[in-house]
Amino acid sequence: MFLAALFLFSFALALTFAPAVRAHSWEVEYLWQHWLGFAVWMVGFAFLHRQVSRLLPDRDPYLLPLVSILCGWGLLTIWRISPNFGLRQTAWLAVSLGVFWGGIRLTNILAFLQRYKYIWLTVGLLLTVATFIIGVYPGGIGPQLWLGCCGIYLQPSEPLKLLLIAYLAAYLVEKLPGHFTLPQILVPTVILTGLALLILVAQRDLGTATLFLVIYAVIVYLASNRLRILVGTMALAAVAGFAGYRLYDVIALRIQAWLNPWLDPSGRSYQVVQSLITVASGGVWGRGPGLGSPGLVPVAHSDFIFAAIAEETGLVGSLGLLAILGLLIQRGIIIALHESSRYQRLLAGGLTAYLGFQSVLIIAGNLRLLPLTGVTLPFVSYGGSSLLTSFIAILILSLVSSDPESEPAPLRHTRPYLMVVAAVSLGLLALAIVQGW
């Protein structure tokens, strides 16, 4: 936590004096607004760290520090790009910290999620369906994927990810450790998961739909140790991608921009091309905090925040960000393997996979390793719903890791969990190689 505070203080200080460095003169207008975000971050995480240490003394000690540096880094970057969005993200950070603080006092929240799994998932689906009727787009004209009132907006598909993971973990653990056939696994779960996918496809929220498919396959694989489930899901995703390419213009444009962005660099491929140029201009050490031009990339505060970070902190900074994400995923799998409850183990494994694969998907889109999906980078990108959902995921992992029982529950096969962390690690390694290139 001290290292995180030291790094972010130095980053905020560099942002303040960036105008003087850029103009080669002290007679400039310095930047001070982002210190509000830093102050909220500093006070909030200092308070939360003390509360967690007191109420959850046996929790994994690395989760909160890793999350704090990701949050602070993203928050200062958003302030640097757009003070308006920075102020909103600061407010959402305060809300997320408050929810985390309240959640650590609810010792029965995990059992509550397990007991009422159908109700929670149904509520999430109904909220998502409500966007067809009263959905809005905060920016004015765009996909109406949010529910909002009085300037406060919520994207139901974000908490729906957590509710789907909780539902799948609670249902599948009832079948363990007994022997069951593949249809017994798939039929009861595929109905609700398929319904969620259909809703997202109808909304054209295809990035989230892709992530839902990955989450479903991973959790079923963790529960059953059936590798063919992953293979079948990959085949299904390929078929769905081809069908989407033929049916939806947005998918066709993204795939064409991915395969050859230089055919139309000022049109349909503009975002990807600007992202690549921004990343490349950062070099090894970066142009310096506040000295780049991340505003040239559309939606740099959200979808392309990794490109903004890579430009101003260079290869060194972006590799550091990937390393922090890798450590977070490693801690999540360690928590899952040492858990004394099968339900909580599966829940921790699913949440870790969600955070890991979503991070890989969006960063790969920034670097043109994969087509752009439009999901957020957990804890880093702008987005209140995304930030709150990610904090709840870490809250659950912290509660799971604080289990006083020291004896792990029997686990017949560790391979699925090791395969998940290996897949995410290989994804991060591939991103590091592409970033270096």
Buried (B, 14 or more C-beta within 10 A) or exposed (E): BEEBBEBBBEBBEBBBBBBBBEEEEEEBEEBEBBBBBBEBBBEBBEEBBEBBEEBBEEBBBBBBBBBBBBBBBBBBBBBBBBBEBBBBBBBBBBBBBEEBBEBBEEEEBBEEBBEBBEEBBBBBBEBBBEBEEEBBEBEEEEBBBBBBEEEBBBBBBBBBBBBBBBBBBBBBBEBBEEEEEEEEBBEBBBEBBEBBBEBBBEBBBBBBBBBBBBBBBBBBBBBBBBEEBBEBBEEEBEEBBEEBBEEBEEBBBBBBBBEEBEEBBEEBBBBBBBBBBBBEBBEEEBBBBBBBBBEBBEBBBBBBBBBBBBBBBBBEBBBBBBEBBBBBBBBBBBBBBBBBBBBBBBBBBBBBBBBBBBBBBBBBBBBBBBBBBBBBBBBBBBBBBBBBBBBBBBBBBBBBBBBEEEEBBEBEEEEBBEBBBEBBBEBBEBBBEBBEE
